Amino acid sequence: MGTNTVNVKCDLKVEDAIAWNNYYLENSKQWKNNWKLIRFVFIPVMAICFIVGTVYLISGIINGHTIGVMLAGGIGTIIGAVGFFYYLYYPNILKRKIKKNAHIAYSRQNSFIGNHKYTVSAEGIRDNDEALVKWTAVEGIDQTATHLFILVHPKKAVIIPKRSFSDDAAFNRFFQDVTAIFHAAIKIA
């Protein structure tokens, strides 16, 4: 590594907040637990509603049952079908909601949007020579195709867009340097 401090200047935009929220949505423990609940509880219940409702509906039509049986079957079928489509489109619905909320939240003056200079050292990550995030608050460092996320407990991140670097090699070098500083600081602590 050869250096104890690395710096990067970046211009954060609403799209960076959206990228972080989508990353968190797809990778957080809470989200993964929610998907397990949806897959193993919600979907079977909706499938049962659909199957039982369809059986009631068809049975009612064939056997000439009362309107109540056919209505109950139709409602069960509709609930099951709607639940299935909700499951299919749920991630896209959440991503659209994240995008809409981010545009609303960051359309006002705030400290996130704009220019940042991050200084990464054994002490932690300093933003614009002011706020310091100590390494003891950092859960990990993740790299995506477009961003570097320094994961800060709870549910926060220092967001560094790849576009802040001249090329992929500079981005990868920065990622390696930050990771090395992080691991060295954790060993000391």
C-alpha positions, -999 to +999 in steps of 0.1 A: +000+000+000+027+025+010+004+052+023-016+058+055-041+082+040-061+082+007-083+110-005-111+112-031-132+141-042-167+133-055-199+150-064-228+131-049-262+131-067-297+118-060-288+088-082-261+078-057-286+078-028-309+056-050-280+032-057-272+029-020-309+023-011-312-003-038-280-020-027-292-021+009-326-034-002-310-063-020-282-071+004-294-064+040-302-091+065-336-076+071-345-077+034-333-113+031-355-123+061-385-105+046-380-125+013-379-158+032-411-148+049-427-139+016-415-171-001-423-196+026-455-181+042-471-155+019-468-175-014-481-208+000-511-190+016-519-172-017-515-205-036-540-222-012-564-193-016-561-196-054-565-234-055-594-236-030-611-205-045-608-220-080-622-254-068-651-236-051-658-215-081-657-244-106-677-266-082-703-239-078-706-235-115-708-272-123-731-282-095-753-251-096-745-241-060-756-209-044-742-175-054-725-174-020-703-205-028-694-191-062-687-156-047-664-171-020-646-191-047-642-160-069-629-140-040-604-167-031-592-170-067-588-132-070-569-130-037-546-158-048-539-143-082-534-108-068-510-122-042-490-140-069-487-109-091-478-088-060-449-113-053-437-110-089-437-072-089-429-064-053-391-057-058-399-033-087-426-016-067-400-010-039-373+002-063-398+027-078-408+039-043-371+043-033-365+064-064-395+086-058-388+091-021-351+099-028-360+125-054-384+141-028-360+139+001-329+152-018-347+179-038-342+202-008-310+217+005-291+190+024-255+179+032-256+147+010-260+162-024-229+181-037-192+180-034-174+158-008-138+152-001-133+119+018-101+114+036-095+078+046-069+072+074-062+048+103-085+071+123-115+066+100-133+084+072-135+121+073-160+140+051-150+175+040-125+178+069-155+178+093-175+147+103-155+116+112-167+080+109-145+059+131-136+024+119-154+009+149-187+020+133-179+004+100-194-030+093-176-036+060-167-023+025-185-034-006-178-026-042-204-027-070-201-019-107-208+017-100-201+025-064-180+018-033-200+016-002-184+018+032-211+003+054-217+022+086-238+008+114-268+010+113-282+012+078-259+040+065-230+042+042-202+064+029-210+064-008-182+069-033-193+068-070-170+051-095-173+081-118-151+100-093-121+082-105-102+086-138-105+049-147-113+014-134-077+009-122-078+040-100-112+029-086-099-006-078-067+008-063-087+031-040-109+001-030-078-019-021-062+009-002-093+016+018-098-021+025-062-024+037-065+007+060-098-007+074-083-041+082-052-026+097-072-003+119-095-031+130-065-052+140-052-024+162-086-017+179 
